Amino acid sequence: MNDDLRDRLRGAFRWTDPGPPADYLVSDRSGWWRDPAILDGLGPALAGLFRADRPTVVVSPEVTGFLLGPLVARALGVGFVEAYRAGARRAIAEPMIWAEVPADHRGDVQHLGVRRRLLADDDRVLVVDDWASTGSQARGLRELVGNRYLGTAVILDECPPAVTAELTIRSLLGGADLDPA
Ligand SMILES: O=P(O)(O)OC[C@H]1O[C@H](OP(=O)(O)OP(=O)(O)O)[C@H](O)[C@@H]1O
């Protein structure tokens, strides 16, 4: 099952060239959500990476995480909590827990926040996202949830191995699987 899903993920992914002055390629992940077999398989596949750790809640950063996190939460039979990026929308008028996200793959420092009342002291938190590049989102959310953190499940992990190990990141694909060369 997962081998078929990995093949589909590789096939539906594109690197796109934004053209000058950019001298880099941009990942286009939209084909992943457009393929019904991928959309059907992603939740159970990502959930399977951490099922034995018995998560009680999934937390994901906006915006792609808001698409993926609920698929994984549903596969685990648990609920989902949004982690909002500060400044991306109107302030939420409820008590929040905030954490700084160290400079990420874009070089920006951000802040992620969740509604305080949605996390219990004894929750076991699985972070879910589509992609780990530097591990900054995972690091920020680990800081935010503290010792409730179990790990992070992503579709693709291209972090240095030491970061992957430190943050307990598990993935369906590694960076070499989508090598643009
Ligand atoms: O490991 P990191 O360096 O933290 O990078 C990973 C983040 O980068 C992408 O987000 P992006 O900024 O493209 O936002 P999006 O979710 O709005 O697409 C991806 O969805 C992760 O959230």
The ligand as an SDF file (V2000), in Angstrom:
LIG
                    3D

 22 22  0  0  0  0  0  0  0  0999 V2000
   10.8860   22.6630    8.0420 O   0  0  0  0  0  0  0  0  0  0  0  0
   10.5700   24.1150    7.7590 P   0  0  0  0  0  0  0  0  0  0  0  0
   11.7900   24.8920    7.3610 O   0  0  0  0  0  0  0  0  0  0  0  0
    9.7980   24.7460    8.8550 O   0  0  0  0  0  0  0  0  0  0  0  0
    9.6900   24.1610    6.4430 O   0  0  0  0  0  0  0  0  0  0  0  0
    8.5160   23.4080    6.2990 C   0  0  0  0  0  0  0  0  0  0  0  0
    7.3300   24.2720    6.0500 C   0  0  0  0  0  0  0  0  0  0  0  0
    7.4430   24.8520    4.7630 O   0  0  0  0  0  0  0  0  0  0  0  0
    6.2090   24.7060    4.0690 C   0  0  0  0  0  0  0  0  0  0  0  0
    5.3760   25.7460    4.3990 O   0  0  0  0  0  0  0  0  0  0  0  0
    5.1890   27.0450    3.5280 P   0  0  0  0  0  0  0  0  0  0  0  0
    5.9380   28.1550    4.1680 O   0  0  0  0  0  0  0  0  0  0  0  0
    5.4840   26.7630    2.0950 O   0  0  0  0  0  0  0  0  0  0  0  0
    3.6770   27.3590    3.7810 O   0  0  0  0  0  0  0  0  0  0  0  0
    2.3200   26.6650    3.3490 P   0  0  0  0  0  0  0  0  0  0  0  0
    1.9860   25.6300    4.3620 O   0  0  0  0  0  0  0  0  0  0  0  0
    1.4570   27.8430    3.4690 O   0  0  0  0  0  0  0  0  0  0  0  0
    2.4900   26.0970    1.9760 O   0  0  0  0  0  0  0  0  0  0  0  0
    5.6360   23.4340    4.6240 C   0  0  0  0  0  0  0  0  0  0  0  0
    4.2380   23.3960    4.4760 O   0  0  0  0  0  0  0  0  0  0  0  0
    6.0610   23.4550    6.0700 C   0  0  0  0  0  0  0  0  0  0  0  0
    5.0960   24.0750    6.8860 O   0  0  0  0  0  0  0  0  0  0  0  0
  1  2  2  0
  2  3  1  0
  2  4  1  0
  2  5  1  0
  5  6  1  0
  6  7  1  0
  7  8  1  0
  7 21  1  0
  8  9  1  0
  9 10  1  0
  9 19  1  0
 10 11  1  0
 11 12  2  0
 11 13  1  0
 11 14  1  0
 14 15  1  0
 15 16  2  0
 15 17  1  0
 15 18  1  0
 19 20  1  0
 19 21  1  0
 21 22  1  0
M  END
$$$$
